[in-house]
Structure formats: C-alpha cells, structure tokens
Amino acid sequence: MTSSTLPVVAILGGTGELGTGLARRWALAGYPIIIGSRDRQKAQAAAEELQTKMSAAGQCPASVDALDNLNAAKAADIVALTVPFSHQKNTLEAVKKALEGKILIDVTVPLVPPKVARVQLPAEGSAGQIAQALLGDNCRVVSAFQNVAASHLQQERDIDCDVLVCGNDKDARSQVIELVEAAGLRGFHAGGIHNAAAAEALTSVLISINRQFKCHAGIRVTGLPE
C-alpha cells in the first residue's frame, strides 16, 4: 500500500510517551496520523514536537495532525485509545458515535495505583471487554500493545517484544497486526476479546519484573515453526 491508500489512524489521549511513540512509528511507515486529546492545543503541541524531532533526525513521515478526541475519531479510519484506565469509559462515551463501523485498538491496562505491580482486573473481565460492551457490535474492538514499554516505542530500532492481539473479529485483528508490524514488532492472533485479560494482567507482572531488574521487559512467543 502507498500512504495515499493506508488508513488514517487517530490516537486518542495520544500526547504521552505511548501515544507519540506509536504515532512516530506509524507515521514513518506511511500512515496518516491524528493525535487526539481532550485539549486540542495539547494535541497540537505534541504533534508539532513530534514533527520537529522527526525532521531533526532527517525523517520524512506521513502527515501528523492534531484534533480534539471527538473530531480525531470522526476523521480516522482506525482509532487507538491510549488513555489511563481511569479515563477509558468517559473517553469512549464521548466518542462512541464516531467509532461506529470502525476498528478501535484498545491499549488500556486496568492498573489501579498505587499497587500497579498487582494484577487487578475489573469485574467485567478486562478493559478490552469493557470497551466492546460499551461500544456495541457496531465497533470492532481489538486489544493490543499492553506489554510494550512506551520508552521502547520512542527508540530508533525494532523492539524485542511481541504483541498479543485479541478481538472478536478476525479481519480486524489482522488489520491491527499490520499496524503492529509497521511499528517494528511481531503481532499474534490471540483469540477473542475475553482473552485480553491475559495480556492486561501480564502488564502488572512485567512491572514487577522491571522493578526487580531495573529494565523494561516485554514478552516473546517461542516454539514457532521455522
């Protein structure tokens, strides 16, 4: 695909390290990107800073624009959500109508400070299940990227980490796996949205490992055929 045929990707709550890391990698792969935020000025500042960094590095990405979350969701073909768990529901409720007929990549992890190294899955099962139940069948929710350190996404190299991709629609999962690979990682079909609980829980396990070894650990799928 050329950049003119690639889907437009909006990243809601995309002004932090995770959102801008994904934005940079996808922009460099040719995807038109929209950084979204509740505050459009904050989104604009993040987009301009990202463009400046890429320009200074001699990189020529696809377009990186900025809008408030609602208009970003309206303008995109695929939407990624990178807000803290405490803001997941109200963000989705605000953009629900704009997500109809689209794919939502839910990157939310149900961390409950201050004990973020303890697995604390919600009563609904997972953040991915919360998103799918809230948005209904008119939006295809795909859970991904929970086990990738934001700091790794900011670096100039492929990442030694795999991504578990969960969702009820196989075609939607396949499209997200294309975005995973565009970001320099390996993505794997990991079953329906209920299975998102496993990837979300692993984040707390990884936080515990990171504290012990002072690193940013990820996961790898092994034993695959050559």
N, C-alpha and C positions, 0 to 999 in steps of 0.2 A: 504493500500500500504506500501511496505518497501521502505527504502531510495534508494535501487537499481532500483526501478520502478517509483519513483517520478520524475517529470520533473525537468530538470536543469533550474534554474531561474537566469537570469542576471539582474543586476540593473545598468542602465546607469546613469552616474552622481551620483553614489552611495556612495560617500565619505563623505557626510554630515550627520547630525543627522537623517534626514528622511531615507536616503538610508541605513545607517548602522543599524538603528532601525529595519527596515523591514528585512534586511539581518540576523540579530541575531535571530529574532523570527522565520523566515522561516528555518534557519539552525538548530535551536533547535527542530523544527518539523520534521526534517529529509530531507529537501530539499537541494540538492547540490546547492551552491550559487557561483556566479561570480560577484564580484564588478568591475564595469567598470568606466573608466574615460578617458578624453582626454589624460591625462598623466598617463601612466601605473605605474610609480613609485609612484604616489599619490595613485592610487588604491591599490598597493601592501602595502603601509604603512597603509592604512585604514583596509585592510584585516588582516594584522599582529596585529594591535592594537585590533581589534575585537576578534581575536582568543585568544590573551593574556587575555583580560577581561573575556571571557567565561571560559578559563582554570582556572583562579584565582577563579572563582565562582564555580568551580567543575562541570562545564557543559561540556558535550561531544557532540558537534554538528556534523552535517554532514560537508562535506568539504566546506571551504570558500576560493575560489581562486581569482585572480586578473588579469585583462587584460585591454587593451585599449578598448574603446567603441565598435569599429567595430568588433574586434575578440571576445569580450564578446557576442555580438549579434549573431555572427556566431555560437558560441559554445552552445548557450542556446536553450531550447525548448519554454520557455516563457520569455519575456523581459519586465522589468518595467522601466519607464522613470521618474526620479526624479530630473530633472534639472529645474532651474528657467524658467519662461515663455519666457524671452528674448533669451534663448538658445534652445528653443524647436525645432524650424524649422531647424536650421543648424545642430543640433544633429541628427534629424530624416533623413535629407537629406544625411548625411554622412553614415548612416547605413541602408538606405532604402532597398537595395537589400538583405541584410542579414535578413531582417524581413519578407520576402516573405514566406507565408504559416504558419506564427507563430501568436501567440497572443501577442499584445502589451498592457501592463497595463499603461495607461497614467495617471500620478498623477499630471500633470501640472495644476497650477492655474494661470489665467491671472491677476495677481496682477501688478499694474503699480505704482511703487514708485514715490513720497513719500506717496501718498494718498491710501495706501493699505486697509484702512477700508472702502473705497468707492467701490461699485460694478462697474467694468469697463470691461464688457465682450467685446470681439473682434467683429469686423464686421462680421466675419464668424459664429458667434453664440456662440462658446465655443472653448476652447483648444482641447477638445476631437474631435470636428468636424474638426478642422484644421489638427489634426493628421490623421484622417481617410481619408480626402480628399487628403492629401499629399502622403499617403502610398498606397491608392487604395484598391480595393477589395481583393487583394492577401494577405492582412494583416488584421486580425480581431482586431480592436482597442476596448479596454474596459477601460472606465474611472472609477477610484475608488480612495479611500483614501484621497480625498481632505479635508475632515473635521476632520481628526485625527491629533492631535498635535504631532509633532516629539518627543517632550520631553516625552510624554506618551509611545511611542514605545520603548524608551530607558529604561523604568522601568521594574521591575521584577514582573509583575502582569498582569491579564487580564484588558482590558480597557473598561470603561463605556462609550462606544461610538459605534454607528452603522455606517455602510458604505453603501452608495448608489452606486450600480454597474450598469453602463449604457453601452450599446453596442448593435449593430445591430444583433449580433449572440448570440442566447440563450445559446448554448453549451459553447461558450467562456465565457459568463457571469458566467455560472455555475462553470467552472474551476477556475475563479478568486474568486468566493465566497468560494471555498475550500481553497484558499490561505488566504482570509480574516479570515476565521475561524481558520486556522493554526496559524495566528498571534494573536489569542485571542480576536477577535471581532465578531460581528454579521454582516453578509452581506445580502443585499436585492436586488433582481432584480428590477431595477428602470427604465426600458424601454430602448429605442434606444439611440444612441449616441447623438441625439439632446437634450435629457434630461440632459446631462452632464452639461448644462448651469446652471441648478438649484443648483447642488452640488457645482459647481465652484463659483457661486455667494454667496452661503452661507458662504464660507470661509471669505469673507470680513465682512459679518455680525458677524461672530464669533470673528474676530479680534476686532471689535468694542466692543463686549460684554467682551472680555478678558481684554481690556484696562480699562473698567469701573469697573470690579470686580477683576482685577489682578489675573486671573486664566487662565486655558487652557480648555475652554468649547468645548463640542462636541455636537452631535445630537443623539436623540433616537427616534425610531419608536415605537409608543404606540398604544393601542387599538387592539392588535393582539389577535386572539383566543388562549385560554389556550392550 
